[in-house]
Amino acid sequence: MHVTSHFRERVAQRVGGALDPEELAAALDWAISENRSDLVEYVGRRNRRGVRVFRFRAAPDGRMFLAVIDTQAGAAITLYEDQGAGTWGNETGRFAAE
């Protein structure tokens, strides 16, 4: 999976330097492709072109994160700390359910 520079920056900023962005993207890619819903949860789509949002736990303190992944292009785009509904999404602040 391609890792954008923006994804790298957000992992360092929001998770911390102990987690390698390349390894995180590879783990997310594997969990998504293997349908490991115990590790990564599909949340919704950002657009019709393949950009999807997945929830996962990456921090030892139990924090949850949302990864924005372009599943068609195979790219990790950005990362948000999961603050609950309405904190991410398209222009309306919501995701489009499939």
Phi, psi and omega per residue, in radians:
M1 nan 2.358 3.065
H2 -1.282 2.391 3.124
V3 -1.974 2.069 3.131
T4 -1.287 2.760 3.097
S5 -1.118 -0.566 3.104
H6 -1.111 -0.745 3.095
F7 -1.061 -0.784 3.118
R8 -1.004 -0.816 3.140
E9 -1.075 -0.764 -3.086
R10 -1.212 -0.614 3.079
V11 -1.106 -0.813 3.127
A12 -1.093 -0.725 -3.090
Q13 -1.254 -0.760 -2.970
R14 -1.710 -0.484 3.136
V15 -1.805 -0.752 -3.119
G16 2.148 2.851 -3.063
G17 -1.233 -0.202 -3.097
A18 -1.275 -0.319 -3.097
L19 -1.826 2.098 -3.134
D20 -1.318 2.154 -3.119
P21 -1.046 -0.619 3.128
E22 -1.156 -0.750 3.123
E23 -1.178 -0.683 3.102
L24 -1.091 -0.807 3.132
A25 -1.082 -0.720 3.119
A26 -1.131 -0.719 3.118
A27 -1.149 -0.733 3.091
L28 -1.102 -0.773 3.121
D29 -1.021 -0.800 3.133
W30 -1.103 -0.840 -3.103
A31 -1.097 -0.677 3.117
I32 -1.175 -0.834 -3.099
S33 -1.170 -0.476 3.131
E34 -1.640 0.096 -3.135
N35 0.963 0.745 -3.130
R36 -1.507 1.373 -3.109
S37 -1.183 -0.228 3.045
D38 -1.337 -0.274 -3.132
L39 -1.914 -0.612 -3.095
V40 -2.481 2.327 -3.075
E41 -1.965 2.235 3.054
Y42 -1.218 2.248 -3.111
V43 -1.815 -0.797 -3.119
G44 2.945 -3.099 -3.127
R45 -1.888 2.594 3.074
R46 -1.555 -0.597 3.122
N47 -2.735 3.095 -3.087
R48 -1.428 -0.151 -3.084
R49 -1.429 -0.057 3.113
G50 2.069 0.022 3.138
V51 -1.443 2.077 -3.057
R52 -2.166 2.785 3.131
V53 -2.055 2.354 -3.138
F54 -2.254 2.465 3.122
R55 -1.794 2.455 3.116
F56 -2.758 2.858 3.094
R57 -1.845 2.197 -3.107
A58 -2.208 -0.221 -3.062
A59 -1.858 2.491 3.132
P60 -1.088 -0.378 -3.140
D61 -1.455 0.080 3.039
G62 1.605 0.025 3.133
R63 -1.115 2.519 3.103
M64 -1.793 2.605 -3.125
F65 -2.299 2.767 3.059
L66 -2.056 2.186 3.090
A67 -1.852 2.305 3.056
V68 -1.714 2.032 -3.034
I69 -2.145 2.313 2.991
D70 -1.553 1.771 -3.040
T71 -1.266 -0.436 3.114
Q72 -1.352 -0.750 -3.129
A73 -1.492 -0.258 -3.102
G74 1.194 0.915 -3.093
A75 -2.337 2.369 3.007
A76 -1.517 2.052 -2.989
I77 -1.645 -0.945 -3.116
T78 -2.731 3.072 -3.080
L79 -2.489 2.361 3.087
Y80 -2.148 2.608 2.922
E81 -1.372 2.335 -3.086
D82 -1.308 1.889 -3.134
Q83 -1.805 0.117 -3.095
G84 1.831 -3.107 -3.056
A85 -1.078 2.509 3.028
G86 1.428 0.195 -3.115
T87 -1.760 0.026 3.128
W88 -2.670 3.073 3.012
G89 2.247 -2.855 -3.136
N90 -1.385 -2.822 -3.084
E91 -0.991 -0.494 -3.092
T92 -1.551 -0.095 -3.124
G93 1.427 0.206 3.135
R94 -2.209 2.784 3.028
F95 -1.722 2.797 3.109
A96 -1.637 2.023 3.131
A97 -1.255 2.525 3.113
E98 -1.551 nan nan
